[in-house]
């Protein structure tokens, strides 16, 4: 792929992110994305044949930026608490930049779970490695005796839930003040990290 083609593709992906963010997947139209990118619809279809293919490209791009960081952390000498901190910060930051992804992931899991699994596996993230690190810390007596799978799911859930339910949180808890909601989501990085570590650390 030439540099010009790559630049055009990146331009399309950035435009699509903006439209998906404003309209959601169902509300977005290919013509709107083409207009946002400053290109004609035919060129958009040349790069991405359908809205689904375009969204999948955004999905894969977002996770490929996030997951390798976690994979590298798992094979490093970082402590479990450092890994948790890195994971929470990177995961929430990725969700902030791509707030529409959780809904897409839920739909995609129901439609084609193997695709999600393949993306995660190909990223280098090994859940077995993370589980072994957790079990090792339990044996050392640094954290409580907890099923590693429960810990992993707890972390994922605490990170993604505010993003997935953001419209409800915005209206119900913040009186539709989007600036306060954004500040709250940023605070989740430190709040989730502290909560998880304090809940498992042996005093």
C-alpha positions as CSV (number, residue, x, y, z in Angstrom):
1,X,0.0,0.0,0.0
2,X,1.4,3.4,-1.0
3,X,1.8,6.3,1.3
4,X,-1.1,8.2,-0.5
5,X,-3.4,5.2,-0.1
6,X,-2.5,4.9,3.6
7,X,-3.2,8.6,4.1
8,X,-6.5,8.3,2.4
9,X,-7.4,5.2,4.5
10,X,-6.5,6.9,7.7
11,X,-8.5,9.9,6.7
12,X,-11.5,7.7,6.1
13,X,-11.1,5.9,9.4
14,X,-10.9,9.2,11.3
15,X,-14.0,10.6,9.5
16,X,-15.9,7.3,10.3
17,X,-15.0,7.6,14.0
18,X,-16.6,11.0,14.1
19,X,-19.7,10.0,12.4
20,X,-20.1,6.8,14.3
21,X,-19.6,8.7,17.5
22,X,-22.3,11.3,16.6
23,X,-24.8,9.0,15.0
24,X,-24.0,5.5,16.3
25,X,-23.6,2.5,14.0
26,X,-27.2,2.2,12.9
27,X,-27.6,6.0,12.4
28,X,-24.4,6.5,10.4
29,X,-24.6,6.6,6.6
30,X,-21.7,5.9,4.2
31,X,-22.5,9.2,2.4
32,X,-22.0,11.1,5.7
33,X,-18.7,9.4,6.2
34,X,-17.6,10.3,2.7
35,X,-18.6,13.9,3.2
36,X,-16.8,14.1,6.5
37,X,-13.6,12.6,4.8
38,X,-13.9,15.1,1.9
39,X,-14.1,12.3,-0.7
40,X,-16.8,10.9,-3.0
41,X,-18.8,7.8,-2.0
42,X,-17.3,5.7,-4.8
43,X,-13.8,6.2,-3.3
44,X,-15.1,5.3,0.1
45,X,-16.5,2.1,-1.3
46,X,-13.2,1.4,-3.0
47,X,-11.5,1.2,0.4
48,X,-14.4,-0.2,2.4
49,X,-17.2,-2.1,0.6
50,X,-19.7,-1.6,3.4
51,X,-20.4,0.2,6.7
52,X,-19.8,-3.1,8.5
53,X,-16.4,-3.5,6.9
54,X,-15.5,0.0,7.9
55,X,-16.6,-0.4,11.4
56,X,-14.7,-3.7,11.7
57,X,-11.5,-1.9,10.6
58,X,-12.0,0.8,13.3
59,X,-12.6,-1.9,15.8
60,X,-9.5,-3.9,14.9
61,X,-7.4,-0.7,14.8
62,X,-8.5,0.4,18.2
63,X,-7.8,-2.9,19.8
64,X,-4.5,-3.3,18.0
65,X,-3.3,-0.1,19.6
66,X,-4.4,-1.2,23.1
67,X,-3.8,-5.0,23.3
68,X,-0.1,-5.1,22.5
69,X,0.7,-2.8,25.5
70,X,-1.0,-5.4,27.7
71,X,0.8,-8.3,26.0
72,X,4.1,-6.6,26.5
73,X,3.3,-6.0,30.2
74,X,2.5,-9.7,30.8
75,X,5.9,-10.8,29.6
76,X,7.8,-8.1,31.5
77,X,8.9,-8.0,35.1
78,X,6.1,-5.7,36.1
79,X,4.2,-6.5,39.3
80,X,0.6,-7.5,39.2
81,X,-0.4,-4.1,40.6
82,X,1.6,-2.4,37.9
83,X,-0.1,-4.6,35.3
84,X,-3.5,-3.8,36.7
85,X,-2.7,0.0,36.6
86,X,-1.5,-0.2,33.1
87,X,-4.4,-2.3,31.9
88,X,-7.1,0.0,33.5
89,X,-5.5,3.2,32.2
90,X,-5.0,1.8,28.6
91,X,-8.4,0.2,28.4
92,X,-10.4,3.2,29.6
93,X,-8.3,5.5,27.4
94,X,-9.1,3.3,24.4
95,X,-12.8,3.4,25.3
96,X,-12.8,7.2,25.7
97,X,-11.3,7.5,22.2
98,X,-13.8,4.9,20.8
99,X,-17.0,5.2,23.0
100,X,-19.1,3.4,20.4
101,X,-17.0,0.3,20.5
102,X,-18.7,-1.5,23.5
103,X,-22.0,-1.6,21.8
104,X,-20.4,-2.9,18.6
105,X,-18.5,-5.5,20.6
106,X,-21.7,-6.8,22.3
107,X,-23.4,-7.1,18.9
108,X,-20.3,-8.7,17.3
109,X,-19.9,-11.2,20.2
110,X,-23.5,-12.3,19.6
111,X,-23.1,-12.5,15.8
112,X,-19.5,-13.7,15.4
113,X,-17.6,-14.3,18.7
114,X,-14.8,-16.2,17.0
115,X,-13.7,-12.9,15.3
116,X,-13.3,-11.1,18.6
117,X,-11.4,-14.1,20.0
118,X,-9.1,-14.2,17.0
119,X,-8.3,-10.4,17.3
120,X,-7.4,-10.8,21.0
121,X,-5.3,-14.0,20.4
122,X,-3.5,-12.4,17.5
123,X,-2.6,-9.4,19.6
124,X,-0.4,-11.4,21.9
125,X,-2.5,-11.1,25.0
126,X,-2.5,-14.4,26.9
127,X,-5.2,-14.8,29.6
128,X,-3.5,-17.9,30.9
129,X,-0.3,-15.9,31.5
130,X,-2.3,-13.3,33.4
131,X,-4.0,-16.0,35.4
132,X,-0.6,-17.5,36.3
133,X,0.6,-14.2,37.5
134,X,-2.4,-13.8,39.7
135,X,-2.0,-17.3,41.1
136,X,1.6,-16.7,41.8
137,X,0.8,-13.6,43.8
138,X,-1.8,-15.6,45.8
139,X,0.9,-18.2,46.6
140,X,3.3,-15.4,47.7
141,X,0.7,-14.1,50.1
142,X,0.6,-10.6,48.5
143,X,-3.1,-10.8,47.5
144,X,-6.2,-12.6,48.7
145,X,-7.2,-16.0,47.4
146,X,-9.4,-15.1,44.4
147,X,-10.4,-16.9,41.3
148,X,-8.3,-15.2,38.6
149,X,-11.2,-15.3,36.1
150,X,-13.4,-13.4,38.6
151,X,-10.7,-10.8,39.0
152,X,-10.2,-10.3,35.3
153,X,-14.0,-10.0,34.7
154,X,-14.3,-7.6,37.6
155,X,-11.7,-5.3,36.1
156,X,-13.2,-5.4,32.6
157,X,-16.7,-4.8,33.9
158,X,-15.7,-1.8,36.0
159,X,-14.0,-0.2,33.1
160,X,-16.5,-0.8,30.4
161,X,-19.8,-0.3,32.2
162,X,-19.8,3.5,32.4
163,X,-19.0,3.7,28.7
164,X,-21.6,1.2,27.7
165,X,-24.3,3.0,29.8
166,X,-23.0,6.5,29.3
167,X,-26.3,7.9,27.9
168,X,-28.1,6.7,31.1
169,X,-25.4,7.9,33.4
170,X,-25.3,11.3,31.7
171,X,-29.0,11.9,32.1
172,X,-29.6,10.2,35.4
173,X,-26.5,11.1,37.5
174,X,-25.2,14.2,35.8
175,X,-28.3,16.1,34.6
176,X,-27.0,15.9,31.0
177,X,-23.8,17.8,31.8
178,X,-21.4,16.1,29.3
179,X,-18.3,17.9,30.6
180,X,-18.9,16.4,34.1
181,X,-19.4,13.0,32.6
182,X,-16.1,13.3,30.7
183,X,-14.3,14.3,33.9
184,X,-16.0,11.4,35.7
185,X,-14.9,8.9,33.0
186,X,-11.3,10.2,33.3
187,X,-11.4,9.7,37.1
188,X,-12.4,6.1,36.6
189,X,-8.8,5.3,35.7
190,X,-7.6,6.0,39.2
191,X,-10.8,5.0,41.0
192,X,-11.0,1.5,39.4
193,X,-7.2,0.9,39.9
194,X,-7.4,1.9,43.5
195,X,-10.6,-0.1,44.2
196,X,-9.3,-3.3,42.5
197,X,-5.9,-3.2,44.2
198,X,-7.2,-2.4,47.6
199,X,-9.8,-5.1,47.3
200,X,-7.2,-7.9,46.6
201,X,-4.1,-6.6,48.5
202,X,-3.5,-8.4,51.8
203,X,-3.0,-5.8,54.5
